[in-house]
Amino acid sequence: MTLDTIAWIVIGCGVLASMVTVVHFIILDLEEKERALRKKPLKKEIVEDGHGAMWSAHCPECGEKTMHVVRPGKVQCGNCG
């Protein structure tokens, strides 16, 4: 191997290491955002009765986003009933 070849290999390894570092920080950022979303669900994914009770907007039976408040303390799916 010539010195030029070795130099290109070293440069290539440096570039690869930099890319791995950037991808690692992107993954860490995405994991942090995922943890934040798990702690604080999006408002449009929640059904509230106005008295402090909250439910998922998705029905546990059919999985559709059809839950609505029937009365304080009670929600019902628009599909399943």
CYANA upper distance limits for C-alpha pairs under 8 A (distance plus 0.5 A):
  1 MET  CA      5 THR  CA      6.70
  1 MET  CA      6 ILE  CA      7.38
  2 THR  CA      6 ILE  CA      6.92
  3 LEU  CA      7 ALA  CA      6.51
  4 ASP  CA      8 TRP  CA      6.74
  5 THR  CA      9 ILE  CA      6.74
  6 ILE  CA     10 VAL  CA      6.69
  7 ALA  CA     11 ILE  CA      6.64
  8 TRP  CA     12 GLY  CA      6.43
  9 ILE  CA     13 CYS  CA      6.63
 10 VAL  CA     14 GLY  CA      6.75
 11 ILE  CA     15 VAL  CA      6.74
 12 GLY  CA     16 LEU  CA      6.60
 13 CYS  CA     17 ALA  CA      6.53
 14 GLY  CA     18 SER  CA      6.70
 15 VAL  CA     19 MET  CA      6.74
 16 LEU  CA     20 VAL  CA      6.69
 17 ALA  CA     21 THR  CA      6.72
 18 SER  CA     22 VAL  CA      6.77
 19 MET  CA     23 VAL  CA      6.69
 20 VAL  CA     24 HIS  CA      6.55
 21 THR  CA     25 PHE  CA      6.82
 22 VAL  CA     26 ILE  CA      6.76
 23 VAL  CA     27 ILE  CA      6.68
 24 HIS  CA     28 LEU  CA      6.75
 25 PHE  CA     29 ASP  CA      6.62
 26 ILE  CA     30 LEU  CA      6.72
 27 ILE  CA     31 GLU  CA      6.63
 28 LEU  CA     32 GLU  CA      6.68
 29 ASP  CA     33 LYS  CA      6.76
 30 LEU  CA     34 GLU  CA      6.62
 31 GLU  CA     35 ARG  CA      6.73
 32 GLU  CA     36 ALA  CA      6.80
 33 LYS  CA     37 LEU  CA      6.74
 34 GLU  CA     38 ARG  CA      6.75
 35 ARG  CA     39 LYS  CA      6.87
 36 ALA  CA     40 LYS  CA      6.72
 37 LEU  CA     41 PRO  CA      6.07
 37 LEU  CA     42 LEU  CA      7.83
 41 PRO  CA     45 GLU  CA      7.36
 41 PRO  CA     46 ILE  CA      7.89
 42 LEU  CA     46 ILE  CA      7.47
 44 LYS  CA     57 ALA  CA      8.13
 45 GLU  CA     56 SER  CA      6.51
 45 GLU  CA     57 ALA  CA      5.63
 45 GLU  CA     58 HIS  CA      7.90
 46 ILE  CA     54 MET  CA      6.95
 46 ILE  CA     55 TRP  CA      6.13
 46 ILE  CA     56 SER  CA      5.26
 46 ILE  CA     57 ALA  CA      5.48
 47 VAL  CA     54 MET  CA      6.11
 47 VAL  CA     55 TRP  CA      5.63
 47 VAL  CA     56 SER  CA      6.47
 47 VAL  CA     57 ALA  CA      5.85
 47 VAL  CA     67 MET  CA      7.66
 47 VAL  CA     68 HIS  CA      7.00
 47 VAL  CA     69 VAL  CA      7.63
 48 GLU  CA     52 GLY  CA      7.54
 48 GLU  CA     53 ALA  CA      6.33
 48 GLU  CA     54 MET  CA      5.00
 48 GLU  CA     55 TRP  CA      7.00
 48 GLU  CA     69 VAL  CA      7.78
 49 ASP  CA     53 ALA  CA      6.35
 49 ASP  CA     54 MET  CA      7.21
 49 ASP  CA     69 VAL  CA      6.52
 49 ASP  CA     71 ARG  CA      7.79
 49 ASP  CA     72 PRO  CA      5.81
 49 ASP  CA     73 GLY  CA      7.11
 49 ASP  CA     74 LYS  CA      8.38
 50 GLY  CA     72 PRO  CA      7.86
 51 HIS  CA     72 PRO  CA      7.20
 51 HIS  CA     73 GLY  CA      8.31
 53 ALA  CA     73 GLY  CA      6.97
 55 TRP  CA     75 VAL  CA      8.26
 56 SER  CA     67 MET  CA      8.02
 57 ALA  CA     65 LYS  CA      5.71
 57 ALA  CA     66 THR  CA      6.85
 57 ALA  CA     67 MET  CA      5.53
 57 ALA  CA     68 HIS  CA      7.80
 58 HIS  CA     63 GLY  CA      5.99
 58 HIS  CA     64 GLU  CA      5.73
 58 HIS  CA     65 LYS  CA      4.56
 58 HIS  CA     66 THR  CA      6.64
 58 HIS  CA     67 MET  CA      6.54
 59 CYS  CA     63 GLY  CA      5.30
 59 CYS  CA     64 GLU  CA      6.04
 59 CYS  CA     65 LYS  CA      6.70
 59 CYS  CA     66 THR  CA      6.88
 59 CYS  CA     67 MET  CA      6.32
 59 CYS  CA     77 CYS  CA      6.49
 61 GLU  CA     80 CYS  CA      7.98
 62 CYS  CA     79 ASN  CA      8.37
 62 CYS  CA     80 CYS  CA      7.76
 66 THR  CA     77 CYS  CA      5.84
 66 THR  CA     78 GLY  CA      5.70
 66 THR  CA     79 ASN  CA      7.35
 67 MET  CA     75 VAL  CA      6.84
 67 MET  CA     76 GLN  CA      5.90
 67 MET  CA     77 CYS  CA      4.79
 67 MET  CA     78 GLY  CA      6.62
 68 HIS  CA     75 VAL  CA      5.85
 68 HIS  CA     76 GLN  CA      6.08
 68 HIS  CA     77 CYS  CA      6.86
 68 HIS  CA     78 GLY  CA      7.63
 69 VAL  CA     73 GLY  CA      8.41
 69 VAL  CA     74 LYS  CA      6.51
 69 VAL  CA     75 VAL  CA      4.80
 69 VAL  CA     76 GLN  CA      6.91
 70 VAL  CA     74 LYS  CA      6.17
 70 VAL  CA     75 VAL  CA      5.76
 70 VAL  CA     76 GLN  CA      6.80
 71 ARG  CA     75 VAL  CA      7.61
 76 GLN  CA     80 CYS  CA      8.40
 76 GLN  CA     81 GLY  CA      6.45
 77 CYS  CA     81 GLY  CA      5.67
